[in-house]
Amino acid sequence: MNKRDDDLMRGRNDAMPAPSAADTTEVVRRRQRERARLMAILLGVFVVLVFAISIVKMQIGHAG
């Protein structure tokens, strides 16, 4: 068990200061940017996959 756990069990919540509102907001914004970047990459991969499948189907002659 670490010091923070010991302090919390004894009712001392001053072991770690609470993050400020600016820090919390920045953490949330960073996570949102990371998720948005991931979704953009996944969407791009999906579009390329659909495009490639369409090209292959047209070359084979099953465009329908």
Predicted model as a PDB file, atoms N, CA, C, CB and O in Angstrom, pLDDT in the B-factor column:
MODEL        1                                                                  
ATOM      1  N   MET A   1       0.848  -1.169   0.000  1.00 57.00           N  
ATOM      2  CA  MET A   1       0.000   0.000   0.000  1.00 57.00           C  
ATOM      3  C   MET A   1       0.898   1.238   0.000  1.00 57.00           C  
ATOM      4  CB  MET A   1      -0.967  -0.005   1.223  1.00 57.00           C  
ATOM      5  O   MET A   1       1.894   1.285   0.721  1.00 57.00           O  
ATOM      6  N   ASN A   2       0.545   2.235  -0.807  1.00 68.00           N  
ATOM      7  CA  ASN A   2       1.382   3.420  -0.872  1.00 68.00           C  
ATOM      8  C   ASN A   2       0.892   4.504   0.093  1.00 68.00           C  
ATOM      9  CB  ASN A   2       1.416   3.960  -2.297  1.00 68.00           C  
ATOM     10  O   ASN A   2      -0.144   4.355   0.741  1.00 68.00           O  
ATOM     11  N   LYS A   3       1.650   5.585   0.173  1.00 66.00           N  
ATOM     12  CA  LYS A   3       1.357   6.656   1.131  1.00 66.00           C  
ATOM     13  C   LYS A   3      -0.008   7.277   0.870  1.00 66.00           C  
ATOM     14  CB  LYS A   3       2.438   7.736   1.069  1.00 66.00           C  
ATOM     15  O   LYS A   3      -0.740   7.578   1.814  1.00 66.00           O  
ATOM     16  N   ARG A   4      -0.355   7.469  -0.378  1.00 63.00           N  
ATOM     17  CA  ARG A   4      -1.648   8.094  -0.706  1.00 63.00           C  
ATOM     18  C   ARG A   4      -2.789   7.220  -0.211  1.00 63.00           C  
ATOM     19  CB  ARG A   4      -1.779   8.330  -2.233  1.00 63.00           C  
ATOM     20  O   ARG A   4      -3.756   7.724   0.361  1.00 63.00           O  
ATOM     21  N   ASP A   5      -2.682   5.906  -0.427  1.00 67.00           N  
ATOM     22  CA  ASP A   5      -3.731   4.998   0.053  1.00 67.00           C  
ATOM     23  C   ASP A   5      -3.844   5.056   1.570  1.00 67.00           C  
ATOM     24  CB  ASP A   5      -3.446   3.553  -0.400  1.00 67.00           C  
ATOM     25  O   ASP A   5      -4.944   5.077   2.122  1.00 67.00           O  
ATOM     26  N   ASP A   6      -2.674   5.083   2.248  1.00 68.00           N  
ATOM     27  CA  ASP A   6      -2.686   5.183   3.711  1.00 68.00           C  
ATOM     28  C   ASP A   6      -3.366   6.465   4.165  1.00 68.00           C  
ATOM     29  CB  ASP A   6      -1.259   5.124   4.265  1.00 68.00           C  
ATOM     30  O   ASP A   6      -4.185   6.450   5.084  1.00 68.00           O  
ATOM     31  N   ASP A   7      -3.024   7.580   3.514  1.00 64.00           N  
ATOM     32  CA  ASP A   7      -3.611   8.861   3.887  1.00 64.00           C  
ATOM     33  C   ASP A   7      -5.113   8.874   3.641  1.00 64.00           C  
ATOM     34  CB  ASP A   7      -2.946   9.992   3.117  1.00 64.00           C  
ATOM     35  O   ASP A   7      -5.878   9.390   4.457  1.00 64.00           O  
ATOM     36  N   LEU A   8      -5.533   8.305   2.515  1.00 62.00           N  
ATOM     37  CA  LEU A   8      -6.967   8.286   2.205  1.00 62.00           C  
ATOM     38  C   LEU A   8      -7.729   7.409   3.191  1.00 62.00           C  
ATOM     39  CB  LEU A   8      -7.200   7.790   0.772  1.00 62.00           C  
ATOM     40  O   LEU A   8      -8.850   7.738   3.578  1.00 62.00           O  
ATOM     41  N   MET A   9      -7.122   6.287   3.599  1.00 68.00           N  
ATOM     42  CA  MET A   9      -7.790   5.400   4.548  1.00 68.00           C  
ATOM     43  C   MET A   9      -7.914   6.067   5.922  1.00 68.00           C  
ATOM     44  CB  MET A   9      -7.022   4.069   4.668  1.00 68.00           C  
ATOM     45  O   MET A   9      -8.860   5.801   6.663  1.00 68.00           O  
ATOM     46  N   ARG A  10      -6.963   6.925   6.253  1.00 70.00           N  
ATOM     47  CA  ARG A  10      -7.003   7.607   7.545  1.00 70.00           C  
ATOM     48  C   ARG A  10      -7.834   8.892   7.481  1.00 70.00           C  
ATOM     49  CB  ARG A  10      -5.584   7.927   8.015  1.00 70.00           C  
ATOM     50  O   ARG A  10      -7.955   9.608   8.474  1.00 70.00           O  
ATOM     51  N   GLY A  11      -8.397   9.175   6.319  1.00 65.00           N  
ATOM     52  CA  GLY A  11      -9.254  10.348   6.188  1.00 65.00           C  
ATOM     53  C   GLY A  11      -8.504  11.611   5.823  1.00 65.00           C  
ATOM     54  O   GLY A  11      -9.084  12.697   5.820  1.00 65.00           O  
ATOM     55  N   ARG A  12      -7.230  11.489   5.516  1.00 58.00           N  
ATOM     56  CA  ARG A  12      -6.467  12.669   5.120  1.00 58.00           C  
ATOM     57  C   ARG A  12      -6.491  12.754   3.604  1.00 58.00           C  
ATOM     58  CB  ARG A  12      -4.997  12.615   5.661  1.00 58.00           C  
ATOM     59  O   ARG A  12      -5.913  11.917   2.910  1.00 58.00           O  
ATOM     60  N   ASN A  13      -7.153  13.754   3.115  1.00 55.00           N  
ATOM     61  CA  ASN A  13      -7.300  13.910   1.674  1.00 55.00           C  
ATOM     62  C   ASN A  13      -6.327  14.946   1.140  1.00 55.00           C  
ATOM     63  CB  ASN A  13      -8.732  14.302   1.321  1.00 55.00           C  
ATOM     64  O   ASN A  13      -6.422  15.336  -0.023  1.00 55.00           O  
ATOM     65  N   ASP A  14      -5.394  15.397   1.965  1.00 56.00           N  
ATOM     66  CA  ASP A  14      -4.439  16.400   1.522  1.00 56.00           C  
ATOM     67  C   ASP A  14      -3.178  15.771   0.939  1.00 56.00           C  
ATOM     68  CB  ASP A  14      -4.074  17.311   2.671  1.00 56.00           C  
ATOM     69  O   ASP A  14      -2.182  16.458   0.713  1.00 56.00           O  
ATOM     70  N   ALA A  15      -3.224  14.469   0.698  1.00 54.00           N  
ATOM     71  CA  ALA A  15      -2.052  13.776   0.177  1.00 54.00           C  
ATOM     72  C   ALA A  15      -1.694  14.283  -1.209  1.00 54.00           C  
ATOM     73  CB  ALA A  15      -2.294  12.271   0.138  1.00 54.00           C  
ATOM     74  O   ALA A  15      -0.515  14.410  -1.539  1.00 54.00           O  
ATOM     75  N   MET A  16      -2.694  14.571  -2.015  1.00 63.00           N  
ATOM     76  CA  MET A  16      -2.479  15.097  -3.352  1.00 63.00           C  
ATOM     77  C   MET A  16      -3.413  16.279  -3.550  1.00 63.00           C  
ATOM     78  CB  MET A  16      -2.712  14.003  -4.439  1.00 63.00           C  
ATOM     79  O   MET A  16      -4.614  16.165  -3.305  1.00 63.00           O  
ATOM     80  N   PRO A  17      -2.882  17.406  -3.988  1.00 67.00           N  
ATOM     81  CA  PRO A  17      -3.765  18.552  -4.195  1.00 67.00           C  
ATOM     82  C   PRO A  17      -4.699  18.301  -5.374  1.00 67.00           C  
ATOM     83  CB  PRO A  17      -2.944  19.832  -4.427  1.00 67.00           C  
ATOM     84  O   PRO A  17      -4.340  17.619  -6.333  1.00 67.00           O  
ATOM     85  N   ALA A  18      -5.871  18.848  -5.288  1.00 71.00           N  
ATOM     86  CA  ALA A  18      -6.840  18.702  -6.374  1.00 71.00           C  
ATOM     87  C   ALA A  18      -6.346  19.484  -7.583  1.00 71.00           C  
ATOM     88  CB  ALA A  18      -8.254  19.191  -5.938  1.00 71.00           C  
ATOM     89  O   ALA A  18      -5.809  20.582  -7.433  1.00 71.00           O  
ATOM     90  N   PRO A  19      -6.522  18.932  -8.778  1.00 73.00           N  
ATOM     91  CA  PRO A  19      -6.087  19.665  -9.970  1.00 73.00           C  
ATOM     92  C   PRO A  19      -6.940  20.908 -10.162  1.00 73.00           C  
ATOM     93  CB  PRO A  19      -6.160  18.769 -11.223  1.00 73.00           C  
ATOM     94  O   PRO A  19      -8.125  20.930  -9.828  1.00 73.00           O  
ATOM     95  N   SER A  20      -6.318  21.930 -10.702  1.00 84.00           N  
ATOM     96  CA  SER A  20      -7.057  23.168 -10.936  1.00 84.00           C  
ATOM     97  C   SER A  20      -8.018  22.985 -12.110  1.00 84.00           C  
ATOM     98  CB  SER A  20      -6.085  24.346 -11.206  1.00 84.00           C  
ATOM     99  O   SER A  20      -7.918  22.021 -12.869  1.00 84.00           O  
ATOM    100  N   ALA A  21      -8.938  23.919 -12.242  1.00 80.00           N  
ATOM    101  CA  ALA A  21      -9.923  23.837 -13.325  1.00 80.00           C  
ATOM    102  C   ALA A  21      -9.238  23.915 -14.683  1.00 80.00           C  
ATOM    103  CB  ALA A  21     -10.967  24.959 -13.194  1.00 80.00           C  
ATOM    104  O   ALA A  21      -9.654  23.247 -15.630  1.00 80.00           O  
ATOM    105  N   ALA A  22      -8.185  24.732 -14.781  1.00 81.00           N  
ATOM    106  CA  ALA A  22      -7.465  24.854 -16.054  1.00 81.00           C  
ATOM    107  C   ALA A  22      -6.780  23.537 -16.410  1.00 81.00           C  
ATOM    108  CB  ALA A  22      -6.424  25.994 -15.983  1.00 81.00           C  
ATOM    109  O   ALA A  22      -6.785  23.125 -17.570  1.00 81.00           O  
ATOM    110  N   ASP A  23      -6.184  22.868 -15.399  1.00 86.00           N  
ATOM    111  CA  ASP A  23      -5.538  21.578 -15.656  1.00 86.00           C  
ATOM    112  C   ASP A  23      -6.556  20.542 -16.102  1.00 86.00           C  
ATOM    113  CB  ASP A  23      -4.801  21.086 -14.405  1.00 86.00           C  
ATOM    114  O   ASP A  23      -6.306  19.785 -17.039  1.00 86.00           O  
ATOM    115  N   THR A  24      -7.705  20.507 -15.432  1.00 91.00           N  
ATOM    116  CA  THR A  24      -8.751  19.552 -15.771  1.00 91.00           C  
ATOM    117  C   THR A  24      -9.264  19.803 -17.183  1.00 91.00           C  
ATOM    118  CB  THR A  24      -9.904  19.633 -14.761  1.00 91.00           C  
ATOM    119  O   THR A  24      -9.457  18.865 -17.957  1.00 91.00           O  
ATOM    120  N   THR A  25      -9.485  21.075 -17.515  1.00 91.00           N  
ATOM    121  CA  THR A  25      -9.974  21.423 -18.848  1.00 91.00           C  
ATOM    122  C   THR A  25      -8.966  21.017 -19.914  1.00 91.00           C  
ATOM    123  CB  THR A  25     -10.266  22.926 -18.940  1.00 91.00           C  
ATOM    124  O   THR A  25      -9.344  20.502 -20.966  1.00 91.00           O  
ATOM    125  N   GLU A  26      -7.682  21.250 -19.643  1.00 92.00           N  
ATOM    126  CA  GLU A  26      -6.651  20.893 -20.615  1.00 92.00           C  
ATOM    127  C   GLU A  26      -6.583  19.384 -20.816  1.00 92.00           C  
ATOM    128  CB  GLU A  26      -5.289  21.424 -20.166  1.00 92.00           C  
ATOM    129  O   GLU A  26      -6.393  18.922 -21.941  1.00 92.00           O  
ATOM    130  N   VAL A  27      -6.734  18.615 -19.752  1.00 93.00           N  
ATOM    131  CA  VAL A  27      -6.726  17.152 -19.857  1.00 93.00           C  
ATOM    132  C   VAL A  27      -7.904  16.683 -20.707  1.00 93.00           C  
ATOM    133  CB  VAL A  27      -6.780  16.497 -18.450  1.00 93.00           C  
ATOM    134  O   VAL A  27      -7.752  15.816 -21.567  1.00 93.00           O  
ATOM    135  N   VAL A  28      -9.073  17.259 -20.460  1.00 93.00           N  
ATOM    136  CA  VAL A  28     -10.267  16.886 -21.229  1.00 93.00           C  
ATOM    137  C   VAL A  28     -10.077  17.235 -22.701  1.00 93.00           C  
ATOM    138  CB  VAL A  28     -11.524  17.594 -20.668  1.00 93.00           C  
ATOM    139  O   VAL A  28     -10.376  16.423 -23.577  1.00 93.00           O  
ATOM    140  N   ARG A  29      -9.581  18.437 -22.973  1.00 95.00           N  
ATOM    141  CA  ARG A  29      -9.370  18.862 -24.369  1.00 95.00           C  
ATOM    142  C   ARG A  29      -8.349  17.965 -25.072  1.00 95.00           C  
ATOM    143  CB  ARG A  29      -8.897  20.333 -24.419  1.00 95.00           C  
ATOM    144  O   ARG A  29      -8.529  17.614 -26.238  1.00 95.00           O  
ATOM    145  N   ARG A  30      -7.274  17.594 -24.360  1.00 95.00           N  
ATOM    146  CA  ARG A  30      -6.262  16.719 -24.960  1.00 95.00           C  
ATOM    147  C   ARG A  30      -6.864  15.366 -25.317  1.00 95.00           C  
ATOM    148  CB  ARG A  30      -5.071  16.533 -24.002  1.00 95.00           C  
ATOM    149  O   ARG A  30      -6.595  14.828 -26.391  1.00 95.00           O  
ATOM    150  N   ARG A  31      -7.677  14.816 -24.420  1.00 96.00           N  
ATOM    151  CA  ARG A  31      -8.326  13.525 -24.713  1.00 96.00           C  
ATOM    152  C   ARG A  31      -9.288  13.647 -25.878  1.00 96.00           C  
ATOM    153  CB  ARG A  31      -9.072  13.003 -23.478  1.00 96.00           C  
ATOM    154  O   ARG A  31      -9.383  12.737 -26.702  1.00 96.00           O  
ATOM    155  N   GLN A  32     -10.006  14.765 -25.959  1.00 97.00           N  
ATOM    156  CA  GLN A  32     -10.929  14.964 -27.076  1.00 97.00           C  
ATOM    157  C   GLN A  32     -10.164  15.043 -28.394  1.00 97.00           C  
ATOM    158  CB  GLN A  32     -11.764  16.241 -26.868  1.00 97.00           C  
ATOM    159  O   GLN A  32     -10.590  14.473 -29.399  1.00 97.00           O  
ATOM    160  N   ARG A  33      -9.021  15.758 -28.386  1.00 97.00           N  
ATOM    161  CA  ARG A  33      -8.216  15.842 -29.617  1.00 97.00           C  
ATOM    162  C   ARG A  33      -7.687  14.473 -30.015  1.00 97.00           C  
ATOM    163  CB  ARG A  33      -7.043  16.822 -29.432  1.00 97.00           C  
ATOM    164  O   ARG A  33      -7.674  14.139 -31.200  1.00 97.00           O  
ATOM    165  N   GLU A  34      -7.250  13.676 -29.044  1.00 97.00           N  
ATOM    166  CA  GLU A  34      -6.759  12.337 -29.350  1.00 97.00           C  
ATOM    167  C   GLU A  34      -7.856  11.462 -29.939  1.00 97.00           C  
ATOM    168  CB  GLU A  34      -6.190  11.685 -28.098  1.00 97.00           C  
ATOM    169  O   GLU A  34      -7.628  10.731 -30.902  1.00 97.00           O  
ATOM    170  N   ARG A  35      -9.044  11.539 -29.358  1.00 98.00           N  
ATOM    171  CA  ARG A  35     -10.173  10.748 -29.888  1.00 98.00           C  
ATOM    172  C   ARG A  35     -10.570  11.220 -31.271  1.00 98.00           C  
ATOM    173  CB  ARG A  35     -11.383  10.831 -28.947  1.00 98.00           C  
ATOM    174  O   ARG A  35     -10.860  10.407 -32.149  1.00 98.00           O  
ATOM    175  N   ALA A  36     -10.586  12.542 -31.476  1.00 98.00           N  
ATOM    176  CA  ALA A  36     -10.946  13.079 -32.790  1.00 98.00           C  
ATOM    177  C   ALA A  36      -9.929  12.641 -33.844  1.00 98.00           C  
ATOM    178  CB  ALA A  36     -11.035  14.623 -32.741  1.00 98.00           C  
ATOM    179  O   ALA A  36     -10.298  12.292 -34.965  1.00 98.00           O  
ATOM    180  N   ARG A  37      -8.652  12.660 -33.478  1.00 98.00           N  
ATOM    181  CA  ARG A  37      -7.607  12.229 -34.408  1.00 98.00           C  
ATOM    182  C   ARG A  37      -7.777  10.752 -34.749  1.00 98.00           C  
ATOM    183  CB  ARG A  37      -6.207  12.482 -33.810  1.00 98.00           C  
ATOM    184  O   ARG A  37      -7.655  10.365 -35.911  1.00 98.00           O  
ATOM    185  N   LEU A  38      -8.057   9.932 -33.746  1.00 98.00           N  
ATOM    186  CA  LEU A  38      -8.269   8.496 -33.973  1.00 98.00           C  
ATOM    187  C   LEU A  38      -9.478   8.266 -34.884  1.00 98.00           C  
ATOM    188  CB  LEU A  38      -8.467   7.758 -32.626  1.00 98.00           C  
ATOM    189  O   LEU A  38      -9.412   7.451 -35.804  1.00 98.00           O  
ATOM    190  N   MET A  39     -10.571   8.974 -34.635  1.00 98.00           N  
ATOM    191  CA  MET A  39     -11.765   8.801 -35.468  1.00 98.00           C  
ATOM    192  C   MET A  39     -11.496   9.246 -36.906  1.00 98.00           C  
ATOM    193  CB  MET A  39     -12.949   9.593 -34.882  1.00 98.00           C  
ATOM    194  O   MET A  39     -11.987   8.622 -37.848  1.00 98.00           O  
ATOM    195  N   ALA A  40     -10.723  10.317 -37.082  1.00 98.00           N  
ATOM    196  CA  ALA A  40     -10.381  10.775 -38.436  1.00 98.00           C  
ATOM    197  C   ALA A  40      -9.556   9.714 -39.168  1.00 98.00           C  
ATOM    198  CB  ALA A  40      -9.600  12.112 -38.377  1.00 98.00           C  
ATOM    199  O   ALA A  40      -9.779   9.455 -40.350  1.00 98.00           O  
ATOM    200  N   ILE A  41      -8.612   9.108 -38.464  1.00 98.00           N  
ATOM    201  CA  ILE A  41      -7.789   8.063 -39.077  1.00 98.00           C  
ATOM    202  C   ILE A  41      -8.650   6.860 -39.451  1.00 98.00           C  
ATOM    203  CB  ILE A  41      -6.654   7.634 -38.123  1.00 98.00           C  
ATOM    204  O   ILE A  41      -8.528   6.325 -40.553  1.00 98.00           O  
ATOM    205  N   LEU A  42      -9.521   6.434 -38.531  1.00 98.00           N  
ATOM    206  CA  LEU A  42     -10.387   5.288 -38.824  1.00 98.00           C  
ATOM    207  C   LEU A  42     -11.335   5.577 -39.982  1.00 98.00           C  
ATOM    208  CB  LEU A  42     -11.189   4.903 -37.584  1.00 98.00           C  
ATOM    209  O   LEU A  42     -11.567   4.708 -40.823  1.00 98.00           O  
ATOM    210  N   LEU A  43     -11.883   6.781 -40.034  1.00 98.00           N  
ATOM    211  CA  LEU A  43     -12.761   7.146 -41.145  1.00 98.00           C  
ATOM    212  C   LEU A  43     -11.992   7.137 -42.455  1.00 98.00           C  
ATOM    213  CB  LEU A  43     -13.392   8.527 -40.909  1.00 98.00           C  
ATOM    214  O   LEU A  43     -12.501   6.660 -43.469  1.00 98.00           O  
ATOM    215  N   GLY A  44     -10.766   7.661 -42.447  1.00 98.00           N  
ATOM    216  CA  GLY A  44      -9.940   7.656 -43.652  1.00 98.00           C  
ATOM    217  C   GLY A  44      -9.643   6.239 -44.129  1.00 98.00           C  
ATOM    218  O   GLY A  44      -9.699   5.958 -45.327  1.00 98.00           O  
ATOM    219  N   VAL A  45      -9.327   5.349 -43.193  1.00 98.00           N  
ATOM    220  CA  VAL A  45      -9.067   3.948 -43.548  1.00 98.00           C  
ATOM    221  C   VAL A  45     -10.318   3.311 -44.145  1.00 98.00           C  
ATOM    222  CB  VAL A  45      -8.598   3.146 -42.307  1.00 98.00           C  
ATOM    223  O   VAL A  45     -10.233   2.556 -45.114  1.00 98.00           O  
ATOM    224  N   PHE A  46     -11.478   3.613 -43.569  1.00 98.00           N  
ATOM    225  CA  PHE A  46     -12.729   3.069 -44.087  1.00 98.00           C  
ATOM    226  C   PHE A  46     -12.993   3.555 -45.506  1.00 98.00           C  
ATOM    227  CB  PHE A  46     -13.893   3.451 -43.175  1.00 98.00           C  
ATOM    228  O   PHE A  46     -13.390   2.774 -46.371  1.00 98.00           O  
ATOM    229  N   VAL A  47     -12.776   4.834 -45.743  1.00 98.00           N  
ATOM    230  CA  VAL A  47     -13.003   5.398 -47.084  1.00 98.00           C  
ATOM    231  C   VAL A  47     -12.066   4.743 -48.104  1.00 98.00           C  
ATOM    232  CB  VAL A  47     -12.792   6.938 -47.072  1.00 98.00           C  
ATOM    233  O   VAL A  47     -12.492   4.390 -49.204  1.00 98.00           O  
ATOM    234  N   VAL A  48     -10.803   4.583 -47.743  1.00 98.00           N  
ATOM    235  CA  VAL A  48      -9.847   3.944 -48.649  1.00 98.00           C  
ATOM    236  C   VAL A  48     -10.253   2.496 -48.910  1.00 98.00           C  
ATOM    237  CB  VAL A  48      -8.417   4.003 -48.066  1.00 98.00           C  
ATOM    238  O   VAL A  48     -10.150   2.022 -50.042  1.00 98.00           O  
ATOM    239  N   LEU A  49     -10.709   1.793 -47.884  1.00 98.00           N  
ATOM    240  CA  LEU A  49     -11.143   0.413 -48.048  1.00 98.00           C  
ATOM    241  C   LEU A  49     -12.346   0.316 -48.994  1.00 98.00           C  
ATOM    242  CB  LEU A  49     -11.490  -0.195 -46.686  1.00 98.00           C  
ATOM    243  O   LEU A  49     -12.364  -0.536 -49.881  1.00 98.00           O  
ATOM    244  N   VAL A  50     -13.336   1.171 -48.813  1.00 98.00           N  
ATOM    245  CA  VAL A  50     -14.514   1.158 -49.691  1.00 98.00           C  
ATOM    246  C   VAL A  50     -14.106   1.494 -51.121  1.00 98.00           C  
ATOM    247  CB  VAL A  50     -15.586   2.159 -49.188  1.00 98.00           C  
ATOM    248  O   VAL A  50     -14.594   0.872 -52.065  1.00 98.00           O  
ATOM    249  N   PHE A  51     -13.220   2.468 -51.290  1.00 98.00           N  
ATOM    250  CA  PHE A  51     -12.746   2.841 -52.615  1.00 98.00           C  
ATOM    251  C   PHE A  51     -12.026   1.669 -53.276  1.00 98.00           C  
ATOM    252  CB  PHE A  51     -11.818   4.061 -52.530  1.00 98.00           C  
ATOM    253  O   PHE A  51     -12.265   1.369 -54.445  1.00 98.00           O  
ATOM    254  N   ALA A  52     -11.147   1.011 -52.529  1.00 97.00           N  
ATOM    255  CA  ALA A  52     -10.402  -0.119 -53.090  1.00 97.00           C  
ATOM    256  C   ALA A  52     -11.336  -1.260 -53.483  1.00 97.00           C  
ATOM    257  CB  ALA A  52      -9.361  -0.619 -52.087  1.00 97.00           C  
ATOM    258  O   ALA A  52     -11.170  -1.867 -54.541  1.00 97.00           O  
ATOM    259  N   ILE A  53     -12.312  -1.549 -52.633  1.00 95.00           N  
ATOM    260  CA  ILE A  53     -13.277  -2.610 -52.957  1.00 95.00           C  
ATOM    261  C   ILE A  53     -14.063  -2.250 -54.213  1.00 95.00           C  
ATOM    262  CB  ILE A  53     -14.245  -2.850 -51.773  1.00 95.00           C  
ATOM    263  O   ILE A  53     -14.320  -3.114 -55.051  1.00 95.00           O  
ATOM    264  N   SER A  54     -14.443  -0.991 -54.348  1.00 94.00           N  
ATOM    265  CA  SER A  54     -15.189  -0.548 -55.541  1.00 94.00           C  
ATOM    266  C   SER A  54     -14.346  -0.703 -56.798  1.00 94.00           C  
ATOM    267  CB  SER A  54     -15.636   0.921 -55.389  1.00 94.00           C  
ATOM    268  O   SER A  54     -14.846  -1.172 -57.820  1.00 94.00           O  
ATOM    269  N   ILE A  55     -13.091  -0.322 -56.739  1.00 94.00           N  
ATOM    270  CA  ILE A  55     -12.206  -0.449 -57.910  1.00 94.00           C  
ATOM    271  C   ILE A  55     -12.054  -1.914 -58.302  1.00 94.00           C  
ATOM    272  CB  ILE A  55     -10.815   0.172 -57.619  1.00 94.00           C  
ATOM    273  O   ILE A  55     -12.127  -2.249 -59.484  1.00 94.00           O  
ATOM    274  N   VAL A  56     -11.846  -2.782 -57.329  1.00 93.00           N  
ATOM    275  CA  VAL A  56     -11.684  -4.208 -57.615  1.00 93.00           C  
ATOM    276  C   VAL A  56     -12.957  -4.778 -58.220  1.00 93.00           C  
ATOM    277  CB  VAL A  56     -11.312  -4.979 -56.338  1.00 93.00           C  
ATOM    278  O   VAL A  56     -12.900  -5.558 -59.170  1.00 93.00           O  
ATOM    279  N   LYS A  57     -14.113  -4.390 -57.673  1.00 91.00           N  
ATOM    280  CA  LYS A  57     -15.382  -4.894 -58.214  1.00 91.00           C  
ATOM    281  C   LYS A  57     -15.608  -4.419 -59.642  1.00 91.00           C  
ATOM    282  CB  LYS A  57     -16.550  -4.452 -57.331  1.00 91.00           C  
ATOM    283  O   LYS A  57     -16.131  -5.170 -60.466  1.00 91.00           O  
ATOM    284  N   MET A  58     -15.220  -3.178 -59.949  1.00 91.00           N  
ATOM    285  CA  MET A  58     -15.398  -2.680 -61.310  1.00 91.00           C  
ATOM    286  C   MET A  58     -14.471  -3.417 -62.280  1.00 91.00           C  
ATOM    287  CB  MET A  58     -15.136  -1.162 -61.367  1.00 91.00           C  
ATOM    288  O   MET A  58     -14.846  -3.688 -63.421  1.00 91.00           O  
ATOM    289  N   GLN A  59     -13.260  -3.739 -61.819  1.00 91.00           N  
ATOM    290  CA  GLN A  59     -12.331  -4.450 -62.692  1.00 91.00           C  
ATOM    291  C   GLN A  59     -12.810  -5.868 -62.963  1.00 91.00           C  
ATOM    292  CB  GLN A  59     -10.935  -4.477 -62.076  1.00 91.00           C  
ATOM    293  O   GLN A  59     -12.601  -6.398 -64.054  1.00 91.00           O  
ATOM    294  N   ILE A  60     -13.438  -6.473 -61.992  1.00 90.00           N  
ATOM    295  CA  ILE A  60     -13.955  -7.822 -62.166  1.00 90.00           C  
ATOM    296  C   ILE A  60     -15.233  -7.810 -63.023  1.00 90.00           C  
ATOM    297  CB  ILE A  60     -14.233  -8.466 -60.793  1.00 90.00           C  
ATOM    298  O   ILE A  60     -15.507  -8.766 -63.748  1.00 90.00           O  
ATOM    299  N   GLY A  61     -15.992  -6.742 -62.936  1.00 86.00           N  
ATOM    300  CA  GLY A  61     -17.219  -6.619 -63.716  1.00 86.00           C  
ATOM    301  C   GLY A  61     -18.467  -6.824 -62.885  1.00 86.00           C  
ATOM    302  O   GLY A  61     -19.525  -7.120 -63.439  1.00 86.00           O  
ATOM    303  N   HIS A  62     -18.377  -6.676 -61.585  1.00 68.00           N  
ATOM    304  CA  HIS A  62     -19.532  -6.825 -60.714  1.00 68.00           C  
ATOM    305  C   HIS A  62     -19.893  -5.477 -60.104  1.00 68.00           C  
ATOM    306  CB  HIS A  62     -19.257  -7.865 -59.612  1.00 68.00           C  
ATOM    307  O   HIS A  62     -19.982  -5.374 -58.881  1.00 68.00           O  
ATOM    308  N   ALA A  63     -20.095  -4.493 -60.873  1.00 59.00           N  
ATOM    309  CA  ALA A  63     -20.380  -3.145 -60.366  1.00 59.00           C  
ATOM    310  C   ALA A  63     -21.853  -3.022 -60.000  1.00 59.00           C  
ATOM    311  CB  ALA A  63     -19.997  -2.072 -61.412  1.00 59.00           C  
ATOM    312  O   ALA A  63     -22.577  -2.252 -60.630  1.00 59.00           O  
ATOM    313  N   GLY A  64     -22.298  -3.745 -59.022  1.00 58.00           N  
ATOM    314  CA  GLY A  64     -23.702  -3.628 -58.693  1.00 58.00           C  
ATOM    315  C   GLY A  64     -24.084  -4.262 -57.451  1.00 58.00           C  
ATOM    316  O   GLY A  64     -25.255  -4.224 -57.073  1.00 58.00           O  
TER     317      GLY A  64                                                      
ENDMDL                                                                          
END                                                                             
